[in-house]
Amino acid sequence: MNYEKLFSPITMRGVTFPNRIQRTSMVSGLSTEDGSVTENLIKRYQREAKGGVGAIVVEAAVIIPSKSPYNLRISDDGCVPGLTDVVKAIREVNREVKIGIQIMQFLKLSKTGWRQKVEDFKTEDLPNIVNDHVTAARRALDAGFDFIEIHMAHAYVLSSFLSRSNKRTDGYGGGIENRMKLPIEVFQAVRKLVGENYPLGVRMNGEDFVIAGNTLSQSAVIARRFAQLGADYLSVSAGSRFEDAKTPGEGNPPDPMSGYSGHRMSPWYWWPDGTHVYLAEGIRKAVRDAGFDTPVVTAGKIREPKHAEEILEQGKADAIGLCRALLADPDWPMKAKEGKEKEIVRCVACNWCLEADSRYEKVKCTRYPEEYLHAPEPFLPKMARPGSFKDEA
């Protein structure tokens, strides 16, 4: 078998993932405007599951009832039947893949340019954030997901509490111990709900890439603490903060993807492959030095199976997160395993998909044939639309 490390299983709390490839969370824009599951959303995840990925993290599911068009929701019990359909449909095409869901609370935005900050939350309202995560986790259990990932990265509520930009004065801001307080309360409450035999991961930033944000030094402290608390994996991302976002045009909300920090979150074609691997490596070293063996997932423009295998062989991470690479070609894992690397339709890191998300459009790959919403089956390079950039392999 090719790529022995990449296709070795990994077990977390009795749940065995068949390989080290994790489809990281990506907003698809395929839910209804009010966040309900659609047939197209189900087809997207079925198509990706068929390709042999070891784990799928279903896109960030919003835990509070509020306006956020085309974002999948887990904010009330009425969401459970649709999410159950997603899980069942994935299992129909792949019995081995493990299915998780990412739960998150976002900071509210307005077309006037206003954005909510962590300082806007009243101290007496913070328990509601904890409870909302817990009730969302219960719904995830009811829907049959194999694991849950708590979103503590980018520009969302928990990551903003963790950031050095958090200037609260009520014991939930300022020093890093105070900034970790609410995210820890959320994690512990969700762990209490799901129990000790259920995998619970954390998505976090290795670096915020804004002056007021966390660097790898602060992120290492955060990672060690969640490893100590029993996180089953740490998925390391970066950036996507509001602090350096461009001033939005009239009638548009602030966009955390518009500045340098946003560009670092989803590396463009001009960034080297494996842009964020050093962050995962730093987090992993900090966790290992503290005596914990918590698996670390790296992501960020990893496009070649050989590169993924080298990352694992060199001990820089324990699993490989693929997002845009699997959007471009869901069969990436299967083709790699079967020695058909030349048949992989490669992501060209144009970020056309990311920009579609920012425009609240359906997210697909620019390499799909015209009019395709999902990757063809099969999908071969000769069928793909030409890549736009010189680094296409």
Stockholm file with secondary structure:
# STOCKHOLM 1.0

chainA/1-393         MNYEKLFSPITMRGVTFPNRIQRTSMVSGLSTEDGSVTENLIKRYQREAKGGVGAIVVEAAVIIPSKSPYNLRISDDGCVPGLTDVVKAIREVNREVKIGIQIMQFLKLSKTGWRQKVEDFKTEDLPNIVNDHVTAARRALDAGFDFIEIHMAHAYVLSSFLSRSNKRTDGYGGGIENRMKLPIEVFQAVRKLVGENYPLGVRMNGEDFVIAGNTLSQSAVIARRFAQLGADYLSVSAGSRFEDAKTPGEGNPPDPMSGYSGHRMSPWYWWPDGTHVYLAEGIRKAVRDAGFDTPVVTAGKIREPKHAEEILEQGKADAIGLCRALLADPDWPMKAKEGKEKEIVRCVACNWCLEADSRYEKVKCTRYPEEYLHAPEPFLPKMARPGSFKDEA
#=GR chainA/1-393 SS CCCTTTTSCEEETTEEESSSEEECCCCCSCSCTTSCCCHHHHHHHHHHHHTTCSEEEEEEEECSCSCCTTCCBCSSGGGHHHHHHHHHHHHHHCSSSEEEEEEECCCCBCTTSCBCCGGGSCGGGHHHHHHHHHHHHHHHHHHTCSEEEEEESTTSHHHHHHSTTCCCSSSSSSSHHHHTHHHHHHHHHHHHHHCTTSCEEEEEESCCCSTTSCCHHHHHHHHHHHHHHTCSEEEEECCCCSTTCCCCCTTCCCCTTSSHHHHHHSCCTTSCTTTTHHHHHHHHHHHHHTTCCCCEEECSSCCCHHHHHHHHHTTSCSEEEESHHHHHCTTHHHHHHTTCGGGCCCCCCCCHHHHHHHTTCCCCCTTSCTTCSSCCSSCCGGGSCCCSSTTCC
#=GC SS_cons         CCCTTTTSCEEETTEEESSSEEECCCCCSCSCTTSCCCHHHHHHHHHHHHTTCSEEEEEEEECSCSCCTTCCBCSSGGGHHHHHHHHHHHHHHCSSSEEEEEEECCCCBCTTSCBCCGGGSCGGGHHHHHHHHHHHHHHHHHHTCSEEEEEESTTSHHHHHHSTTCCCSSSSSSSHHHHTHHHHHHHHHHHHHHCTTSCEEEEEESCCCSTTSCCHHHHHHHHHHHHHHTCSEEEEECCCCSTTCCCCCTTCCCCTTSSHHHHHHSCCTTSCTTTTHHHHHHHHHHHHHTTCCCCEEECSSCCCHHHHHHHHHTTSCSEEEESHHHHHCTTHHHHHHTTCGGGCCCCCCCCHHHHHHHTTCCCCCTTSCTTCSSCCSSCCGGGSCCCSSTTCC
//
